[in-house]
Amino acid sequence: MFGKKKFSSSIEYMVVGLGNPDKKYENTRHNTGFICLDKIAEKFSCDVNRIKYKSLVGECTIDGKKVLLMKPQTYMNNSGQAVVEAMNFYKIPPENVILIFDDISLDVGKMRIRRKGSHGGQNGVKNIIYLSGKDTFPRIKVGIGKKPHPDYDLAAWVLSKFTGDEIKLIDKMADNCCEAIKYIIDGNVDKAMNLFNS
């Protein structure tokens, strides 16, 4: 049902990087989704600068598919408001909405792709699943490292800045995201998982 589009120009996929919009959050661990989406936009020559669906958005073509790139501006914990609004407008099923976000259970420089699953404690994903009623979103989880010690405040940790060495690793993961997105959109999620899961 969802695969048939009346107009060929209609959006077929969404790629959503999760993060927080204020300048003070730039290059923080929690904004890894934004960092990766910026790299994808650069790779596919897309300006993600229009304000729509409570987000900064841009359109591009990836492997012949019309794709909406999206950076929700709702703050992380309300990401679902933006994502579900766009999904409803374009009638996009969750299987065609690829989420990119930070994961504290993975070391910096590690990535894990999943077809679907729980939110795993990530509040942006939690809100998207809650408001959509679905958990079948393909997702790319990018490692930001666990807290330095158990007593370290989690909010302070995810909002801390990457070190110079860590930024290089994240940049490499962003490059991997660009490649993984192509496989996922082409229907080769398993190949993406085999190539990039670490």
GIJOFEN-V742113 format. One record per pair of residues at least 24 apart in sequence whose ideal C-beta (glycine too) atoms are under 7 Angstrom apart, sorted by sequence separation. I is the first residue (numbers start at 1). J is the second residue. D is the distance in whole Angstrom. If there is no record, write none. Layout:
i: <I;I>
j: <J;J>
d: <D;D>
//
This chain:
i: <101;15;114;99;54;55;113;41;54;40;53;99;111;112;111;54;111;142;37;53;111;53;110;37;109;106;108;53;107;108;34;106;108;140;94;99;101;103;107;103;94;97;98;99;100;101;102;103;104;140;95;103;104;105;94;98;100;102;104;94;95;79;83;87;30;77;138;76;77;80;84;76;79;80;84;78;79;77;80;81;80;138;13;15;19;21;80;12;12;13;14;15;16;17;18;21;104;11;15;20;10;14;16;20;102;9;11;19;18;108;109;18;108;108;111;37;109;36;109;111;16;33;113;33;32;33;32;14;30;14;29;115;113;100;14;11;113;10;113;11;16;18;14;16;18;13;14;15;16;17;18;98;113;12;16;113;13;111;112;98;111;111;110;2;2;18;36;32;32;29;67;62;63;62;65;63;62;63;29;30;29;30;28;29;28;28;29;25;27;27;35;39;43;39;36;40;32;36;39;40;35;39;27;36;40;15;13>
j: <125;40;139;125;81;82;140;69;82;69;82;128;140;141;141;85;142;173;69;85;143;86;143;71;143;141;143;89;143;144;71;143;145;177;132;137;139;141;145;142;134;137;138;139;140;141;142;143;144;180;136;144;145;146;136;140;142;144;146;137;138;124;128;132;76;123;184;123;124;127;131;124;127;128;132;127;128;127;130;131;131;189;65;67;71;73;132;65;66;67;68;69;70;71;72;75;158;66;70;75;66;70;72;76;158;66;68;76;76;166;169;79;169;170;173;100;172;100;173;176;83;100;180;101;101;102;102;86;102;87;102;189;189;177;92;90;192;90;193;92;97;99;96;98;100;96;97;98;99;100;101;181;196;96;100;197;98;196;197;184;197;198;198;91;93;124;142;142;144;144;185;181;182;182;185;185;185;186;157;158;158;159;159;160;160;161;162;159;161;162;170;174;178;175;173;177;170;174;177;178;174;178;167;177;181;181;185>
d: <6;6;5;6;6;5;5;5;4;6;5;7;6;5;7;6;5;5;6;5;7;4;4;6;6;6;5;7;5;6;6;3;5;6;6;5;7;4;6;6;4;5;5;4;5;6;6;6;6;6;6;7;7;7;5;7;7;4;5;5;7;4;5;7;6;5;6;6;7;4;5;4;5;4;5;6;6;6;6;7;4;6;6;6;7;4;7;5;5;5;5;5;5;5;7;7;7;5;7;5;7;6;7;5;7;7;5;7;6;5;4;5;5;7;5;6;7;5;7;6;6;5;6;5;7;7;4;6;6;7;6;6;7;6;6;4;5;7;5;7;6;7;7;7;7;5;5;5;5;5;4;6;6;6;7;6;7;5;5;6;7;6;5;6;4;4;6;5;6;4;7;6;6;6;5;5;5;5;7;4;5;6;5;6;6;6;7;7;5;6;6;4;4;7;7;6;6;4;7;5;6;6;7;4;6;6;6>
//
